[in-house]
Amino acid sequence: MRARLFALVTVLAAAAALPAQATASWLLTSGREVRGQLLGVDSGRVLLRVAQPDGQTKDEVIPLADFADHSAFRIKRATVPPDDVKARIELARFAADRGLLSAARQELRKARELAKNQEIAEDVLQDLRARAVAVLERALQQLMAEKRPSEAKSVLAQLMANFGDKMTEEQKQRLVTAVHGAGRTFAAGETVAEDAKAVAARQAKLKPIQDQIGRADQLQRQGLMDSKSYSRAYDNFQQAIRLYEGALVATSRLAAKEKDDTALTRTLGDMDAHTKENLATTHLNAASLKLANGQFRDAMAHANKVLADDPKNAQATALRARIEIASNDDGWGTGSYWRK
């Protein structure tokens, strides 16, 4: 009890120089979400005035290491003096080391404006690029090894959106194929007593939708590959989204029409699941591309479309947090600082 009280007093002393903070939500690595007011930070300890269910508040000391990356970044950002160039650069490094690319870019821009020295800023930019690429590549390898494809796709989208123009076509193709595969085919399905003619008739019904999904898959992968042309990459994502949305309508209609054909409806169920997953992935790819180019409102719109269909989508939630961090105190502007 005395140790906890001492920690509380120590952090409160550090809070004296911290400007008043609004109540906000903070995510811990355990998954717990804390809503409270940031009071101070000292020696890796964070003091929050946490809202309680009964309407009261309780001061709580939490190690900075226990916060999720985007929350830890927001906490550290609150402690940075607005006119301290070196502190801004260190904050940018902190963000880059955690894969928060757009946040790192924004802090670097602020440091540039303060320093008015492009030569120094370019040196720092190269360092941040190298750090961020290394972090994302390690994360991608780990996620693939752990068979976590949704998270791997999210990391790949960040890599391609921010650094794809610095990669060779062979490097990009290898990464995209490793994460997304070479494409998906769907068997028409058959029952034991069916003849080849019945199976062929079922396949004929499925083929137009299969072709539409296959084309959308191809456009999604091409959008990731087109890193050197922002407009072409985004156009590919948009075309893929329209094709996926059309395929969902088509599978629903065919399933209703052929509801007594269990083999066909089973295949349609597989196609529907694949299409929904890849529609969400394409929205997140488009959001990452918009975020990398500083178009925060458009990036948020794509992330919100995913969350509208799947409110618990972890990748969309994390991406929305990155967008909020990048856009904070900067309005809804445009401009990319990684790709210069």
C-alpha positions as CSV (number, residue, x, y, z in Angstrom):
1,M,0.0,0.0,0.0
2,R,2.8,2.4,1.0
3,A,4.7,1.6,-2.3
4,R,1.6,2.2,-4.3
5,L,1.0,5.6,-2.5
6,F,4.7,6.6,-3.1
7,A,4.3,5.8,-6.8
8,L,1.1,7.8,-7.0
9,V,2.8,10.8,-5.3
10,T,5.8,10.5,-7.6
11,V,3.7,10.5,-10.8
12,L,1.5,13.3,-9.5
13,A,4.6,15.4,-9.1
14,A,5.5,14.8,-12.7
15,A,1.9,15.7,-13.7
16,A,2.4,19.3,-12.6
17,A,4.0,20.2,-15.9
18,L,1.5,18.3,-18.1
19,P,-1.3,20.4,-19.7
20,A,-4.8,19.5,-18.7
21,Q,-6.0,16.5,-20.7
22,A,-9.5,15.6,-21.8
23,T,-11.0,12.3,-20.7
24,A,-10.3,9.6,-23.3
25,S,-10.2,5.9,-23.9
26,W,-7.0,3.9,-23.5
27,L,-6.4,0.3,-24.6
28,L,-4.1,-2.0,-22.7
29,T,-2.3,-5.0,-24.2
30,S,-4.5,-7.3,-22.1
31,G,-7.5,-6.1,-24.1
32,R,-8.9,-4.0,-21.2
33,E,-10.1,-0.6,-22.2
34,V,-9.7,2.2,-19.7
35,R,-11.6,5.5,-19.9
36,G,-10.0,8.3,-17.9
37,Q,-8.0,11.5,-17.8
38,L,-4.2,11.4,-18.2
39,L,-2.7,13.2,-15.2
40,G,1.0,12.4,-15.6
41,V,3.9,10.2,-16.8
42,D,7.1,9.5,-14.9
43,S,9.8,6.8,-15.4
44,G,7.5,4.6,-17.4
45,R,4.5,4.9,-15.1
46,V,1.3,6.5,-16.2
47,L,-1.2,8.1,-13.8
48,L,-4.9,8.1,-15.0
49,R,-8.0,9.3,-13.3
50,V,-10.2,6.4,-14.3
51,A,-14.0,6.7,-14.5
52,Q,-15.8,4.2,-12.4
53,P,-19.2,2.5,-13.1
54,D,-20.8,4.5,-10.2
55,G,-19.8,7.8,-11.8
56,Q,-16.9,8.4,-9.4
57,T,-13.2,8.4,-10.4
58,K,-10.2,6.6,-9.1
59,D,-6.5,7.5,-9.6
60,E,-4.6,4.5,-11.0
61,V,-0.9,4.0,-11.9
62,I,-0.3,1.7,-14.9
63,P,3.1,0.9,-16.5
64,L,3.5,2.5,-19.9
65,A,4.5,-0.9,-21.3
66,D,1.0,-2.2,-20.5
67,F,-0.6,0.0,-23.0
68,A,-1.3,-1.0,-26.6
69,D,1.0,0.8,-29.1
70,H,-1.4,3.5,-30.3
71,S,-2.4,4.3,-26.7
72,A,1.2,4.4,-25.6
73,F,2.0,6.8,-28.4
74,R,-0.8,9.1,-27.5
75,I,0.4,9.2,-23.9
76,K,4.0,10.0,-24.9
77,R,2.7,12.6,-27.3
78,A,0.9,14.4,-24.5
79,T,4.2,14.9,-22.7
80,V,6.1,16.4,-25.6
81,P,6.7,20.2,-25.4
82,P,5.1,21.7,-28.5
83,D,8.3,23.5,-29.6
84,D,10.9,20.8,-28.8
85,V,12.4,19.5,-32.1
86,K,14.4,16.7,-30.6
87,A,11.5,15.4,-28.6
88,R,9.4,15.4,-31.8
89,I,12.0,13.4,-33.6
90,E,12.2,10.9,-30.7
91,L,8.5,10.6,-30.7
92,A,8.6,9.9,-34.4
93,R,11.1,7.1,-33.8
94,F,8.9,5.7,-31.0
95,A,6.0,5.5,-33.5
96,A,8.1,4.0,-36.3
97,D,9.5,1.3,-34.0
98,R,5.9,0.3,-33.4
99,G,4.7,0.3,-37.0
100,L,2.7,3.5,-36.5
101,L,3.8,4.9,-39.8
102,S,1.5,7.8,-40.3
103,A,1.9,9.0,-36.8
104,A,5.7,8.9,-37.3
105,R,5.3,10.9,-40.5
106,Q,3.2,13.5,-38.8
107,E,5.6,14.0,-35.9
108,L,8.5,14.3,-38.4
109,R,6.6,16.9,-40.3
110,K,6.1,18.9,-37.1
111,A,9.8,18.6,-36.4
112,R,10.6,19.8,-39.9
113,E,8.4,22.9,-39.4
114,L,10.1,23.7,-36.2
115,A,13.6,23.1,-37.4
116,K,13.3,24.6,-40.8
117,N,16.2,22.4,-41.8
118,Q,15.4,20.0,-44.7
119,E,18.8,18.4,-44.7
120,I,18.5,17.2,-41.1
121,A,15.0,16.1,-41.6
122,E,15.9,14.0,-44.7
123,D,18.5,12.1,-42.7
124,V,16.0,11.4,-40.0
125,L,13.4,10.4,-42.6
126,Q,15.8,7.7,-44.0
127,D,16.3,6.4,-40.4
128,L,12.6,6.2,-39.8
129,R,11.9,4.5,-43.1
130,A,14.5,1.8,-42.3
131,R,13.1,1.3,-38.7
132,A,9.5,1.1,-39.9
133,V,10.2,-1.3,-42.8
134,A,12.2,-3.6,-40.4
135,V,9.4,-3.6,-37.8
136,L,6.7,-4.4,-40.4
137,E,8.7,-7.1,-42.1
138,R,9.4,-8.8,-38.8
139,A,5.7,-8.6,-37.9
140,L,4.7,-10.0,-41.3
141,Q,7.0,-13.0,-40.9
142,Q,5.8,-13.7,-37.4
143,L,2.1,-13.5,-38.4
144,M,2.6,-15.8,-41.4
145,A,4.5,-18.3,-39.2
146,E,1.6,-18.2,-36.6
147,K,-1.0,-18.6,-39.4
148,R,-2.8,-15.3,-38.7
149,P,-3.7,-14.3,-42.2
150,S,-6.0,-11.4,-41.4
151,E,-3.4,-9.6,-39.4
152,A,-0.7,-10.5,-42.0
153,K,-2.9,-8.9,-44.7
154,S,-3.2,-5.7,-42.6
155,V,0.6,-5.5,-42.2
156,L,1.2,-6.2,-45.9
157,A,-1.2,-3.3,-46.8
158,Q,0.9,-0.9,-44.6
159,L,4.1,-2.1,-46.2
160,M,2.8,-1.7,-49.7
161,A,1.1,1.6,-49.1
162,N,4.1,3.3,-47.5
163,F,7.1,1.5,-49.0
164,G,6.0,-0.5,-52.1
165,D,7.4,2.1,-54.4
166,K,10.9,1.3,-53.1
167,M,10.5,-2.5,-53.7
168,T,11.2,-4.4,-56.9
169,E,8.3,-6.1,-58.7
170,E,9.7,-9.5,-57.7
171,Q,9.8,-8.5,-54.0
172,K,6.2,-7.3,-54.1
173,Q,4.9,-10.3,-56.0
174,R,6.6,-12.7,-53.5
175,L,5.0,-10.9,-50.6
176,V,1.5,-10.6,-52.1
177,T,1.5,-14.3,-53.2
178,A,2.7,-15.4,-49.7
179,V,0.0,-13.5,-47.9
180,H,-2.9,-13.6,-50.4
181,G,-2.2,-16.8,-52.3
182,A,-2.4,-17.3,-56.0
183,G,-6.2,-17.1,-56.1
184,R,-9.2,-19.2,-55.0
185,T,-11.3,-21.7,-57.0
186,F,-14.6,-23.2,-55.9
187,A,-15.8,-26.8,-56.7
188,A,-19.4,-27.1,-57.8
189,G,-20.1,-29.9,-55.4
190,E,-21.9,-33.1,-56.2
191,T,-23.9,-35.9,-54.6
192,V,-23.1,-39.6,-55.0
193,A,-26.0,-40.3,-57.3
194,E,-25.5,-37.4,-59.7
195,D,-24.2,-37.7,-63.2
196,A,-21.7,-35.5,-65.0
197,K,-24.5,-33.6,-66.7
198,A,-26.1,-32.4,-63.4
199,V,-22.7,-31.4,-62.1
200,A,-21.9,-29.5,-65.3
201,A,-25.3,-27.7,-65.1
202,R,-24.6,-26.6,-61.5
203,Q,-21.1,-25.4,-62.5
204,A,-22.7,-23.3,-65.3
205,K,-24.8,-21.5,-62.7
206,L,-21.8,-20.8,-60.5
207,K,-19.3,-19.8,-63.2
208,P,-20.4,-16.1,-63.7
209,I,-20.1,-15.5,-60.0
210,Q,-16.8,-17.4,-59.8
211,D,-15.4,-15.3,-62.6
212,Q,-16.5,-12.1,-60.9
213,I,-14.9,-13.1,-57.6
214,G,-11.7,-14.2,-59.4
215,R,-11.5,-10.9,-61.2
216,A,-12.0,-9.0,-57.9
217,D,-9.2,-11.1,-56.3
218,Q,-6.9,-10.3,-59.2
219,L,-7.7,-6.5,-58.9
220,Q,-7.1,-6.6,-55.1
221,R,-3.7,-8.1,-55.6
222,Q,-2.9,-5.7,-58.5
223,G,-3.8,-2.8,-56.2
224,L,-1.2,-3.9,-53.8
225,M,1.4,-4.3,-56.6
226,D,0.7,-0.8,-58.0
227,S,2.5,1.0,-55.2
228,K,4.3,3.4,-57.6
229,S,1.0,4.7,-58.9
230,Y,-1.4,5.8,-56.1
231,S,-4.3,6.6,-58.4
232,R,-4.0,3.3,-60.3
233,A,-3.7,1.3,-57.0
234,Y,-6.8,3.0,-55.5
235,D,-8.8,2.5,-58.8
236,N,-8.0,-1.2,-58.7
237,F,-9.2,-1.4,-55.1
238,Q,-12.4,0.4,-56.0
239,Q,-13.1,-1.9,-58.9
240,A,-12.5,-4.9,-56.7
241,I,-14.9,-3.6,-54.1
242,R,-17.7,-3.1,-56.6
243,L,-17.1,-6.6,-58.0
244,Y,-17.2,-8.2,-54.5
245,E,-20.4,-6.3,-53.6
246,G,-22.0,-7.5,-56.9
247,A,-20.9,-11.1,-56.2
248,L,-22.5,-11.0,-52.7
249,V,-25.8,-9.9,-54.3
250,A,-25.5,-12.7,-56.9
251,T,-24.7,-15.4,-54.5
252,S,-27.7,-14.4,-52.3
253,R,-30.1,-14.4,-55.2
254,L,-28.9,-17.8,-56.5
255,A,-29.0,-19.4,-53.1
256,A,-32.6,-18.2,-52.7
257,K,-33.5,-19.5,-56.1
258,E,-31.8,-22.9,-55.7
259,K,-32.4,-23.4,-51.9
260,D,-33.3,-27.1,-52.4
261,D,-29.9,-27.9,-54.1
262,T,-27.8,-28.6,-51.0
263,A,-24.5,-29.1,-52.9
264,L,-24.9,-25.8,-54.7
265,T,-25.9,-23.8,-51.6
266,R,-22.9,-25.3,-49.7
267,T,-20.6,-24.0,-52.5
268,L,-22.4,-20.6,-52.5
269,G,-21.8,-20.4,-48.7
270,D,-18.0,-20.9,-49.3
271,M,-18.1,-18.2,-52.0
272,D,-20.0,-15.8,-49.8
273,A,-17.5,-16.2,-46.9
274,H,-14.5,-15.7,-49.2
275,T,-16.1,-12.7,-50.8
276,K,-17.0,-11.0,-47.5
277,E,-13.5,-11.6,-46.1
278,N,-11.8,-10.2,-49.2
279,L,-14.2,-7.2,-49.4
280,A,-13.2,-6.3,-45.9
281,T,-9.5,-6.8,-46.8
282,T,-9.8,-4.6,-49.9
283,H,-11.5,-1.8,-47.9
284,L,-8.6,-2.0,-45.4
285,N,-6.1,-2.0,-48.2
286,A,-7.7,1.1,-49.6
287,A,-7.8,2.7,-46.2
288,S,-4.1,2.1,-45.7
289,L,-3.3,3.6,-49.1
290,K,-5.4,6.7,-48.2
291,L,-3.7,7.0,-44.8
292,A,-0.2,6.7,-46.3
293,N,-1.2,9.7,-48.6
294,G,-2.6,11.8,-45.7
295,Q,-6.2,11.5,-46.9
296,F,-7.6,10.8,-43.4
297,R,-11.3,11.3,-44.1
298,D,-11.3,8.8,-47.0
299,A,-9.2,6.4,-45.0
300,M,-11.7,6.5,-42.1
301,A,-14.6,6.0,-44.4
302,H,-13.2,2.7,-45.7
303,A,-12.3,1.5,-42.1
304,N,-15.8,2.4,-41.0
305,K,-17.4,0.3,-43.8
306,V,-15.7,-2.7,-42.4
307,L,-16.7,-2.0,-38.9
308,A,-20.3,-1.4,-40.0
309,D,-20.4,-5.1,-41.1
310,D,-18.1,-6.4,-38.4
311,P,-18.0,-4.1,-35.3
312,K,-15.4,-6.4,-33.7
313,N,-13.0,-6.5,-36.6
314,A,-9.6,-6.1,-34.9
315,Q,-7.7,-4.9,-38.0
316,A,-10.3,-2.2,-38.8
317,T,-10.3,-1.1,-35.1
318,A,-6.5,-0.8,-35.1
319,L,-6.4,1.0,-38.4
320,R,-9.0,3.5,-37.2
321,A,-6.8,4.2,-34.2
322,R,-3.8,4.8,-36.5
323,I,-5.9,7.2,-38.6
324,E,-7.1,9.1,-35.5
325,I,-3.5,9.4,-34.3
326,A,-2.2,10.6,-37.7
327,S,-5.0,13.1,-38.1
328,N,-4.9,14.5,-34.6
329,D,-4.2,18.2,-34.4
330,D,-3.7,18.2,-38.1
331,G,-7.2,18.6,-39.5
332,W,-8.3,16.5,-42.4
333,G,-5.5,17.4,-44.8
334,T,-3.5,15.7,-47.5
335,G,0.1,15.0,-48.3
336,S,2.5,12.1,-47.9
337,Y,5.9,12.5,-46.2
338,W,7.1,8.9,-46.4
339,R,7.0,8.8,-50.2
340,K,9.1,11.8,-51.0
